[in-house]
Amino acid sequence: MRGHSVVLAALMNLMPIIAHGAPDSYYCEVISHQAPPQKGGEDLEWVGETAKEQAFTIDRKTGRVIHPVLGNANALERIILTSGDSSSRFRLLSRWPSGEGMYVEVQEFEEGPRKPFIAVLDMRAYFGFCL
């Protein structure tokens, strides 16, 4: 986890360079996660913990997310609902052939380089920050 913080700190130093135009990608880190309580079935807490172990990117033009848990490379569809700017959110929907879907929202309008995000996949919510 410490390595991800170092990477994010280094990227924050690059923000003045990137700030002249919207970056092509977000660089994000999952800080926490929530899921409904499991009733009798398998404990899936490891899924959320795995998501926190590695930073991820979101390509703002294609909607592709590169991450072992939240990645959507195999998605049937990736739909960018809003592209995000200083007054709106970046919003993305992904759909897999199985019918499963994922929603990602980055609060692009927030002041400063760190933009809060939420991602919802398989009844589990992931929270963190993007640069």
Beta strands, then each sheet from edge to edge (+ up, - down):
strand 1: 25-34
strand 2: 56-59
strand 3: 65-66
strand 4: 77-85
strand 5: 88-95
strand 6: 101-106
strand 7: 115-121
strand 8: 124-130
sheet 1: 3+ 2- 1+ 8- 7+ 6- 5+ 4-
end
